[in-house]
Amino acid sequence: MKYFIKTILFIFIISVISCSSQNNKITLFLAGDSTIAEKIEKKRPETGWGEKIGFYFKENVLVSNHARNGRSTRTFLSEGRWQAIIDSVKPGDYVFIQFGHNDQSRHKVDRYTTPKEYKNNLRRFIDETRAKKANPVIVTPVTRRRFTEEGKFYDVHGVYPDLAEQVAKEKNAPMLNLTSASQKLYEKLGPEGTIPLFLHLTPGESANYPDGKEDNTHFNDHGAKVIAGLVADLIKKSNLELKKYLKE
C-alpha cells in the first residue's frame, strides 16, 4: 500500500512539473519571406535563417516558422498566412516580422506592395499582435549580396528598410536592424568572403541544381546559421525579455 501511494505521489509530482514546464514555454512566430522560410527538399541546400534561429535559444522557446518564399506583406495577408499566426499566438509569445524583399519588387506585380500599403500592413501586424497580448518585433530585411566591380557593397531594398524603421518608431515597437547588421558583415567579408554564405553551386555539386547555381539572395545551410547568429546577437543587445532565453 505504501509503495502504491508513493508511486501515485511520484506520478503526480512529475505531472505538475511537466505542466509547469509547458506553461513556461513561449513561441517565437516568424512572419516573412524566403530568406527566413523553411525549404522543401528539392530546394536544398537553400536554407532560411528561420530554420536555424532555434539553435540559439534554450528549450523554453519554440519556433513556429510561417515564412514562405516569394511573400510580401500584401500576399502574406491575402493568403491567410498572417491570420494563421494570429489564430495561434498566445499572451507572452513573440512575432518577428521581416518583409521587404518582395514588397519592393516593382517588376513582380503579383507581390509588389506600395510604400504606403507596406507601412499600413506593418501597422496592422503590430496592432493585431498586441491585441493578443503578444510581442511584435519588426526585423528590417536582410541584405542581398551586392558589390560593385570595385568591391563596394550596395543595398537594393530602396526605401523599405527605412519605412520599417519609421513604423517601428511610430508604434513604439521593438526593431532589430538586420539590414545594417548584415551589411556590416558583408562589408567585412568582402565579395569573395561572402560567397560561402549563399547558394553558390558548381555544376554537378547538387542533384537539385545539376547546372549549378549563383544565387545572391538565398543562403546555404552555413549562411543561414550565420544570419541567425546575427539575429541572436541583435536580440542579446536589445531590451527584449526574450534575450533571457538565449543560450550562453
C-alpha atoms as one frame of an Amber mdcrd trajectory, in Angstrom:
protein
   0.000   0.000   0.000   2.825   2.410   0.927   4.555   1.607  -2.381   1.310
   2.313  -4.275   0.858   5.677  -2.527   4.483   6.643  -3.207   4.043   5.719
  -6.874   0.890   7.822  -7.211   2.581  10.724  -5.442   5.608  10.458  -7.729
   3.413  10.463 -10.849   1.525  13.499  -9.524   4.729  15.456  -8.852   6.101
  14.631 -12.318   2.810  15.761 -13.894   2.889  19.079 -12.019   6.499  19.692
 -13.054   5.684  18.802 -16.652   2.672  21.146 -16.742   4.722  23.924 -15.185
   7.456  23.404 -17.750   4.938  23.559 -20.596   3.426  26.768 -19.194   6.867
  28.377 -19.122   7.406  27.809 -22.826   6.891  30.666 -25.246   6.582  30.540
 -29.003   8.560  32.671 -31.420   6.465  33.093 -34.555   8.258  34.086 -37.758
   6.436  36.045 -40.468   8.410  36.762 -43.603   9.822  35.707 -46.944  12.242
  33.212 -48.476  15.258  34.461 -46.532  13.598  33.075 -43.383  11.433  30.239
 -44.677  11.864  26.510 -44.202  12.705  24.947 -47.554  11.306  21.936 -49.350
  13.776  19.170 -50.206  14.008  19.995 -53.908  15.337  23.445 -52.947  18.157
  22.188 -50.720  20.818  23.214 -49.832  18.904  26.556 -49.836  18.145  27.341
 -46.186  16.265  30.142 -44.420  17.687  31.725 -41.276  14.416  30.927 -39.533
  15.393  27.264 -39.685  18.477  27.992 -37.581  17.335  30.579 -35.040  16.087
  27.878 -32.684  19.653  26.650 -32.114  20.437  29.892 -30.285  17.642  29.510
 -27.728  17.162  27.347 -24.690  14.423  24.731 -24.801  11.908  27.211 -23.333
  11.459  28.790 -26.780   9.566  27.028 -29.547   9.938  28.378 -33.096   6.896
  28.446 -35.383   8.104  29.393 -38.857   5.290  30.739 -41.052   7.573  32.487
 -43.568   7.257  31.432 -47.212   9.182  32.016 -50.404   8.043  34.956 -52.516
   5.744  36.522 -49.957   5.312  40.229 -49.369   3.244  41.814 -46.611   0.347
  42.001 -49.069   0.379  38.350 -50.157   1.112  37.128 -46.636  -2.174  38.751
 -45.659  -4.211  37.802 -48.721  -3.233  34.133 -48.469  -4.303  33.918 -44.832
  -0.800  33.265 -43.547  -0.935  36.176 -41.134  -4.314  35.055 -39.832  -2.832
  31.627 -39.088  -0.342  33.305 -36.749  -2.989  35.437 -35.042  -5.173  32.373
 -34.528  -2.310  30.580 -32.756  -0.386  33.267 -30.860  -0.908  33.485 -27.109
  -0.041  36.110 -24.457   3.690  36.411 -23.940   4.648  34.974 -27.325   6.796
  36.863 -29.835   6.134  37.577 -33.505   9.147  38.542 -35.631   8.072  40.392
 -38.773  10.587  40.666 -41.630   9.388  41.785 -45.051  10.739  43.996 -47.809
  12.449  41.710 -50.323   9.272  41.109 -52.278   7.337  44.223 -51.307   9.886
  46.324 -53.199   9.866  44.144 -56.346   8.013  46.590 -58.567   8.547  44.397
 -61.639   6.777  41.468 -59.941   3.210  42.745 -59.809   1.953  39.605 -58.060
   3.868  40.547 -54.893   4.745  44.255 -55.147   3.437  46.411 -52.308   3.464
  50.199 -52.444   5.352  52.011 -49.670   2.064  53.286 -48.233   0.486  49.841
 -48.227   3.659  48.305 -46.795   3.584  50.678 -43.822  -0.125  50.069 -43.251
   0.414  46.311 -43.311   3.227  46.551 -40.754   0.986  48.691 -38.538  -1.709
  46.030 -38.778   0.759  43.282 -37.855   1.850  45.221 -34.784  -1.683  46.137
 -33.661  -3.129  42.658 -34.084  -0.196  41.031 -32.297  -0.583  43.405 -29.368
  -4.324  42.746 -29.298  -3.443  39.136 -28.466  -1.119  40.394 -25.693   1.888
  39.095 -27.605   5.071  40.922 -28.560   5.597  42.190 -32.131   9.168  42.789
 -33.283   9.982  44.460 -36.596  13.041  42.973 -38.325  14.396  45.017 -41.212
  15.147  42.927 -44.337  18.428  41.065 -44.511  20.545  42.418 -47.362  21.327
  40.670 -50.623  24.888  40.056 -51.732  25.630  43.014 -53.999  29.037  44.515
 -54.775  30.268  46.918 -57.426  33.157  45.990 -59.731  35.348  47.925 -57.304
  34.207  45.643 -54.467  31.976  48.161 -52.702  28.766  46.848 -51.156  25.412
  48.395 -52.084  21.856  47.656 -50.942  18.905  47.176 -53.296  15.936  47.399
 -50.935  15.357  51.076 -51.596  13.211  52.845 -49.006  11.715  49.714 -47.457
  14.153  49.233 -44.540  13.646  52.916 -43.662   9.865  52.506 -43.876  10.015
  49.555 -41.485  12.063  51.639 -39.065   9.594  54.522 -39.336   6.669  52.263
 -38.439   8.569  50.734 -35.510   9.258  54.204 -34.107   5.717  55.416 -34.742
   4.196  52.396 -32.976   6.904  52.274 -30.295   7.608  48.691 -31.310  10.950
  46.899 -30.873  13.072  46.663 -34.015  16.067  44.554 -34.962  18.109  46.239
 -37.685  19.152  43.172 -39.633  19.707  45.319 -42.726  22.535  47.181 -41.031
  23.947  44.113 -39.272  24.102  42.030 -42.459  25.579  44.930 -44.440  28.370
  45.323 -41.905  29.086  41.599 -42.094  29.206  41.599 -45.905  31.450  44.649
 -45.979  33.799  42.931 -43.547  33.892  39.692 -45.547  34.038  41.329 -48.975
  32.933  39.980 -52.382  34.803  36.672 -52.110  34.318  36.143 -48.397  30.548
  36.365 -48.671  30.209  33.653 -51.326  30.298  30.766 -48.763  27.140  32.178
 -47.151  24.992  31.996 -50.267  23.576  29.409 -52.630  26.564  29.214 -54.963
  26.987  25.773 -56.527  29.132  24.458 -59.331  27.586  22.184 -62.000  27.079
  18.697 -60.607  27.627  19.757 -56.999  23.953  19.314 -56.108  21.371  16.986
 -57.628  18.782  19.733 -57.181  20.862  22.122 -59.308  22.632  19.977 -61.927
  23.674  23.071 -63.921  24.944  24.862 -60.829  23.551  27.968 -59.159  24.654
  31.508 -58.378  22.075  32.960 -56.021  22.998  36.114 -54.109  19.747  36.349
 -52.156  19.252  32.943 -50.570  21.529  31.259 -48.064  23.000  27.812 -47.806
  22.997  25.904 -44.504  26.112  27.673 -43.239  24.923  31.120 -44.283  21.528
  30.654 -42.660  23.191  29.784 -39.365  25.461  32.846 -39.622  22.499  35.167
 -40.275  20.513  33.550 -37.465  23.529  34.289 -35.285  23.290  37.953 -36.273
  19.640  37.949 -35.244  20.507  36.299 -31.927  23.204  38.918 -31.342  20.723
  41.721 -32.066  18.308  40.176 -29.570  21.078  39.972 -26.988  21.824  43.691
 -27.428  18.142  44.668 -27.316  15.751  45.349 -24.443  13.625  42.336 -25.323
  12.877  39.990 -22.429  13.290  37.253 -24.995  17.054  37.589 -24.625  16.976
  35.796 -21.274  16.152  32.611 -23.181  19.266  32.780 -25.343  21.935  30.162
 -24.770  25.186  31.340 -23.228
